Amino acid sequence: MSAAPSSSHLVLIPSYNSGALVLRTVRDALAQWAPVWVVVDGSTDGTGAQLQALAASEPNFRVLVLPVNRGKGAAVLHGLQEARRLGYTHALTMDADGQHPASHIGEFMAASQRAPESMVLGVPQFDASAPALRRRGRRISNWWANLETLGAGVRDSLFGFRVYPIAPLIDVMQSRHFMRRFDFDPEAAVRLVWAGVPPLNLPAPVRYLTPAEGGVSHFNYLRDNVLLTGMHVRLMVEFVLRLPQLLLRRRQPLNVNPE
């Protein structure tokens, strides 16, 4: 049985050809929180119809369908815009492929409700299933994200299990054409820090499922690392231009409370 529906916070799951795991992910999420939404990002594997059938019998579940694949960030933005239209203020994003811990949804939502001005970022706790190449690659992205935010406290730039304040994230995304694909998570964290949204970090376990377990990955090492490299180049150029403003903001808390 799902939790009592929230009027401010919802779970938002972008899904592209995620296979049967997306149905399990949705049911696990509904056991912890309501409402839960899935944005079907142009899937061609039949999961869109299966999700809509589930929604017909589950009042706390909703499916939004994009006719063609636009990328993770574009799917999240589509869901955020509809959520804001209906009065929601925060969204917890999680992957559809079973990697993220639905059991931690309540903890992350409670942290967001205590600090609604913050973004609650998951810090992945890896087990033996995590590919070593992926772990090394994220250390590089994390290093760049912390440089670009002057060490504001983004402990992991890539983990997509997060609670975002909806309004500032929409503002950040609508002002540019990037952040629509795999570059969404790290750029969202950096740009929200630049917009004055503080990060709040919480640990969360992550599991990489094998194909035999139904695991589906659309990560392409060459393509997506080229995308991330281009993103950090763009962010660094803007970082240099923003540096005086960012340095001033770092000093302001000391001036506000001299004690």
Secondary structure as UniProt FT lines:
FT   STRAND          9..15
FT   TURN            19..20
FT   HELIX           21..30
FT   TURN            31..32
FT   STRAND          36..41
FT   HELIX           47..57
FT   TURN            59..60
FT   STRAND          61..66
FT   HELIX           72..85
FT   TURN            86..87
FT   STRAND          90..93
FT   HELIX           102..104
FT   HELIX           105..114
FT   TURN            116..117
FT   STRAND          119..126
FT   TURN            128..129
FT   HELIX           132..148
FT   TURN            149..150
FT   STRAND          162..165
FT   HELIX           166..174
FT   TURN            182..183
FT   HELIX           184..194
FT   TURN            195..196
FT   STRAND          199..206
FT   HELIX           211..213
FT   HELIX           221..256
//
